Amino acid sequence: MDPVLLTCLIDDDEIFVYAMKKIINMKQLSLETITFDRVEKALDYLSEKQSEITAIPDVILLDINLPGEDGWDFIESFEQFSAEMIKKPKIYMLSSSANPVDQQRALSNKNIENYFVKPLSKENFQSIFGTWPA
């Protein structure tokens, strides 16, 4: 399976972001990965690029707990302009907590593909990217 073109990682944990980018690059799961440490920055980017098909991520990996606005705030704001986007990214909610309330909330939201507890497993990566090269 071909790698996705663009992955967006929204997380403020520098070590997690570094590890995720390393794995994604090493396994060639995505041709490019962009990162944001704040929801506001990610929303500004997506809003600005919503009509540029190559600038819109295929996959968004979204942490729940972020400084300022959190992952839920991102989803709420994203819903306001996502209908205008030339393509719609698949959003995966990430958390270091296995809180069943968060998991149920995420899985019941039509904009969220799935919910994964950090750190991500090989199976999680396969679910997100459709592959796990040897």
Phi and psi restraints in degrees (value plus and minus 20) as a CYANA .aco file:
   2 ASP   PHI     -91.6   -51.6
   2 ASP   PSI     129.8   169.8
   3 PRO   PHI     -88.6   -48.6
   3 PRO   PSI     134.8   174.8
   4 VAL   PHI     -88.8   -48.8
   4 VAL   PSI     136.6   176.6
   5 LEU   PHI     -95.5   -55.5
   5 LEU   PSI     -66.9   -26.9
   6 LEU   PHI    -161.7  -121.7
   6 LEU   PSI     107.7   147.7
   7 THR   PHI    -134.7   -94.7
   7 THR   PSI     118.9   158.9
   8 CYS   PHI    -136.4   -96.4
   8 CYS   PSI     107.1   147.1
   9 LEU   PHI    -134.1   -94.1
   9 LEU   PSI      99.4   139.4
  10 ILE   PHI    -132.9   -92.9
  10 ILE   PSI      81.3   121.3
  11 ASP   PHI    -181.8  -141.8
  11 ASP   PSI     121.8   161.8
  12 ASP   PHI    -118.3   -78.3
  12 ASP   PSI     -20.3    19.7
  13 ASP   PHI    -105.7   -65.7
  13 ASP   PSI      83.4   123.4
  14 GLU   PHI     -78.1   -38.1
  14 GLU   PSI     -58.8   -18.8
  15 ILE   PHI     -88.2   -48.2
  15 ILE   PSI     -63.4   -23.4
  16 PHE   PHI     -82.9   -42.9
  16 PHE   PSI     -64.8   -24.8
  17 VAL   PHI     -80.4   -40.4
  17 VAL   PSI     -65.2   -25.2
  18 TYR   PHI     -79.6   -39.6
  18 TYR   PSI     -67.1   -27.1
  19 ALA   PHI     -84.2   -44.2
  19 ALA   PSI     -62.9   -22.9
  20 MET   PHI     -83.1   -43.1
  20 MET   PSI     -66.0   -26.0
  21 LYS   PHI     -81.4   -41.4
  21 LYS   PSI     -60.2   -20.2
  22 LYS   PHI     -81.9   -41.9
  22 LYS   PSI     -67.4   -27.4
  23 ILE   PHI     -84.5   -44.5
  23 ILE   PSI     -67.1   -27.1
  24 ILE   PHI     -79.6   -39.6
  24 ILE   PSI     -63.4   -23.4
  25 ASN   PHI     -89.4   -49.4
  25 ASN   PSI     -66.4   -26.4
  26 MET   PHI     -80.8   -40.8
  26 MET   PSI     -61.2   -21.2
  27 LYS   PHI    -109.8   -69.8
  27 LYS   PSI     -18.6    21.4
  28 GLN   PHI      31.5    71.5
  28 GLN   PSI      28.3    68.3
  29 LEU   PHI    -103.1   -63.1
  29 LEU   PSI     -43.8    -3.8
  30 SER   PHI    -165.1  -125.1
  30 SER   PSI     121.5   161.5
  31 LEU   PHI     -90.8   -50.8
  31 LEU   PSI     -51.7   -11.7
  32 GLU   PHI    -166.1  -126.1
  32 GLU   PSI     126.1   166.1
  33 THR   PHI    -149.6  -109.6
  33 THR   PSI     105.9   145.9
  34 ILE   PHI    -130.6   -90.6
  34 ILE   PSI     129.6   169.6
  35 THR   PHI    -150.1  -110.1
  35 THR   PSI     129.6   169.6
  36 PHE   PHI    -157.6  -117.6
  36 PHE   PSI     118.7   158.7
  37 ASP   PHI    -119.4   -79.4
  37 ASP   PSI     -20.7    19.3
  38 ARG   PHI    -161.2  -121.2
  38 ARG   PSI     122.4   162.4
  39 VAL   PHI     -78.0   -38.0
  39 VAL   PSI     -63.0   -23.0
  40 GLU   PHI     -78.1   -38.1
  40 GLU   PSI     -61.8   -21.8
  41 LYS   PHI     -84.7   -44.7
  41 LYS   PSI     -62.3   -22.3
  42 ALA   PHI     -85.4   -45.4
  42 ALA   PSI     -62.8   -22.8
  43 LEU   PHI     -85.2   -45.2
  43 LEU   PSI     -60.9   -20.9
  44 ASP   PHI     -79.1   -39.1
  44 ASP   PSI     -66.9   -26.9
  45 TYR   PHI     -79.6   -39.6
  45 TYR   PSI     -71.3   -31.3
  46 LEU   PHI     -84.5   -44.5
  46 LEU   PSI     -59.3   -19.3
  47 SER   PHI     -84.2   -44.2
  47 SER   PSI     -62.8   -22.8
  48 GLU   PHI     -88.1   -48.1
  48 GLU   PSI     -55.4   -15.4
  49 LYS   PHI    -120.1   -80.1
  49 LYS   PSI     -11.1    28.9
  50 GLN   PHI     -79.2   -39.2
  50 GLN   PSI     -39.9     0.1
  51 SER   PHI    -124.4   -84.4
  51 SER   PSI     -15.5    24.5
  52 GLU   PHI    -124.2   -84.2
  52 GLU   PSI      81.6   121.6
  53 ILE   PHI     -76.3   -36.3
  53 ILE   PSI     -57.2   -17.2
  54 THR   PHI     -99.4   -59.4
  54 THR   PSI     -33.3     6.7
  55 ALA   PHI    -114.8   -74.8
  55 ALA   PSI     -31.2     8.8
  56 ILE   PHI    -108.6   -68.6
  56 ILE   PSI     107.0   147.0
  57 PRO   PHI     -83.1   -43.1
  57 PRO   PSI     128.5   168.5
  58 ASP   PHI    -100.2   -60.2
  58 ASP   PSI     -53.1   -13.1
  59 VAL   PHI    -151.8  -111.8
  59 VAL   PSI     115.3   155.3
  60 ILE   PHI    -139.6   -99.6
  60 ILE   PSI     104.1   144.1
  61 LEU   PHI    -124.0   -84.0
  61 LEU   PSI      92.4   132.4
  62 LEU   PHI    -137.7   -97.7
  62 LEU   PSI      97.7   137.7
  63 ASP   PHI     -93.5   -53.5
  63 ASP   PSI     127.0   167.0
  64 ILE   PHI     -96.2   -56.2
  64 ILE   PSI     -69.8   -29.8
  65 ASN   PHI    -115.1   -75.1
  65 ASN   PSI      89.7   129.7
  66 LEU   PHI    -154.9  -114.9
  66 LEU   PSI     136.7   176.7
  67 PRO   PHI     -89.2   -49.2
  67 PRO   PSI     126.7   166.7
  68 GLY   PHI      52.6    92.6
  68 GLY   PSI    -146.3  -106.3
  69 GLU   PHI     -90.9   -50.9
  69 GLU   PSI     123.8   163.8
  70 ASP   PHI    -125.2   -85.2
  70 ASP   PSI    -194.0  -154.0
  71 GLY   PHI     -80.0   -40.0
  71 GLY   PSI     -55.2   -15.2
  72 TRP   PHI     -87.7   -47.7
  72 TRP   PSI     -57.9   -17.9
  73 ASP   PHI     -83.1   -43.1
  73 ASP   PSI     -59.5   -19.5
  74 PHE   PHI     -78.3   -38.3
  74 PHE   PSI     -69.1   -29.1
  75 ILE   PHI     -80.0   -40.0
  75 ILE   PSI     -64.5   -24.5
  76 GLU   PHI     -80.9   -40.9
  76 GLU   PSI     -66.2   -26.2
  77 SER   PHI     -88.7   -48.7
  77 SER   PSI     -60.6   -20.6
  78 PHE   PHI     -78.0   -38.0
  78 PHE   PSI     -59.3   -19.3
  79 GLU   PHI     -81.8   -41.8
  79 GLU   PSI     -46.3    -6.3
  80 GLN   PHI     -89.5   -49.5
  80 GLN   PSI     -51.6   -11.6
  81 PHE   PHI    -143.3  -103.3
  81 PHE   PSI     -21.5    18.5
  82 SER   PHI     -83.3   -43.3
  82 SER   PSI     -49.4    -9.4
  83 ALA   PHI     -85.0   -45.0
  83 ALA   PSI     -44.2    -4.2
  84 GLU   PHI    -103.3   -63.3
  84 GLU   PSI     -33.1     6.9
  85 MET   PHI     -91.5   -51.5
  85 MET   PSI     122.0   162.0
  86 ILE   PHI     -87.6   -47.6
  86 ILE   PSI     -47.7    -7.7
  87 LYS   PHI    -165.3  -125.3
  87 LYS   PSI     136.5   176.5
  88 LYS   PHI    -131.0   -91.0
  88 LYS   PSI     101.7   141.7
  89 PRO   PHI     -93.3   -53.3
  89 PRO   PSI     135.2   175.2
  90 LYS   PHI    -107.3   -67.3
  90 LYS   PSI     106.2   146.2
  91 ILE   PHI    -126.6   -86.6
  91 ILE   PSI     108.9   148.9
  92 TYR   PHI    -137.8   -97.8
  92 TYR   PSI     104.6   144.6
  93 MET   PHI    -105.8   -65.8
  93 MET   PSI     112.9   152.9
  94 LEU   PHI    -139.2   -99.2
  94 LEU   PSI     124.7   164.7
  95 SER   PHI    -173.4  -133.4
  95 SER   PSI     130.6   170.6
  96 SER   PHI    -105.7   -65.7
  96 SER   PSI     -22.6    17.4
  97 SER   PHI    -129.2   -89.2
  97 SER   PSI     120.3   160.3
  98 ALA   PHI    -115.8   -75.8
  98 ALA   PSI      14.2    54.2
  99 ASN   PHI     -80.4   -40.4
  99 ASN   PSI      96.4   136.4
 100 PRO   PHI     -83.7   -43.7
 100 PRO   PSI     -46.5    -6.5
 101 VAL   PHI     -86.8   -46.8
 101 VAL   PSI     -66.3   -26.3
 102 ASP   PHI     -82.9   -42.9
 102 ASP   PSI     -63.1   -23.1
 103 GLN   PHI     -81.3   -41.3
 103 GLN   PSI     -66.1   -26.1
 104 GLN   PHI     -85.1   -45.1
 104 GLN   PSI     -61.1   -21.1
 105 ARG   PHI     -81.2   -41.2
 105 ARG   PSI     -63.5   -23.5
 106 ALA   PHI     -85.7   -45.7
 106 ALA   PSI     -67.0   -27.0
 107 LEU   PHI     -89.0   -49.0
 107 LEU   PSI     -40.1    -0.1
 108 SER   PHI    -110.3   -70.3
 108 SER   PSI     -23.0    17.0
 109 ASN   PHI    -112.3   -72.3
 109 ASN   PSI     106.5   146.5
 110 LYS   PHI     -85.4   -45.4
 110 LYS   PSI     -38.1     1.9
 111 ASN   PHI    -109.8   -69.8
 111 ASN   PSI     -27.1    12.9
 112 ILE   PHI    -129.8   -89.8
 112 ILE   PSI     102.5   142.5
 113 GLU   PHI     -91.0   -51.0
 113 GLU   PSI     -64.0   -24.0
 114 ASN   PHI    -184.5  -144.5
 114 ASN   PSI     150.8   190.8
 115 TYR   PHI    -147.0  -107.0
 115 TYR   PSI     108.6   148.6
 116 PHE   PHI    -149.1  -109.1
 116 PHE   PSI     122.9   162.9
 117 VAL   PHI    -111.4   -71.4
 117 VAL   PSI     113.0   153.0
 118 LYS   PHI     -93.6   -53.6
 118 LYS   PSI     129.8   169.8
 119 PRO   PHI     -93.6   -53.6
 119 PRO   PSI     135.3   175.3
 120 LEU   PHI     -96.0   -56.0
 120 LEU   PSI     122.4   162.4
 121 SER   PHI    -112.2   -72.2
 121 SER   PSI     149.5   189.5
 122 LYS   PHI     -75.1   -35.1
 122 LYS   PSI     -61.8   -21.8
 123 GLU   PHI     -85.1   -45.1
 123 GLU   PSI     -57.1   -17.1
 124 ASN   PHI     -82.0   -42.0
 124 ASN   PSI     -66.1   -26.1
 125 PHE   PHI     -80.6   -40.6
 125 PHE   PSI     -61.5   -21.5
 126 GLN   PHI     -82.5   -42.5
 126 GLN   PSI     -59.9   -19.9
 127 SER   PHI     -84.8   -44.8
 127 SER   PSI     -60.0   -20.0
 128 ILE   PHI     -94.1   -54.1
 128 ILE   PSI     -71.1   -31.1
 129 PHE   PHI    -120.0   -80.0
 129 PHE   PSI     -28.4    11.6
 130 GLY   PHI      59.5    99.5
 130 GLY   PSI     -16.0    24.0
 131 THR   PHI    -178.6  -138.6
 131 THR   PSI     144.9   184.9
 132 TRP   PHI    -172.6  -132.6
 132 TRP   PSI      68.5   108.5
 133 PRO   PHI     -80.6   -40.6
 133 PRO   PSI     131.2   171.2
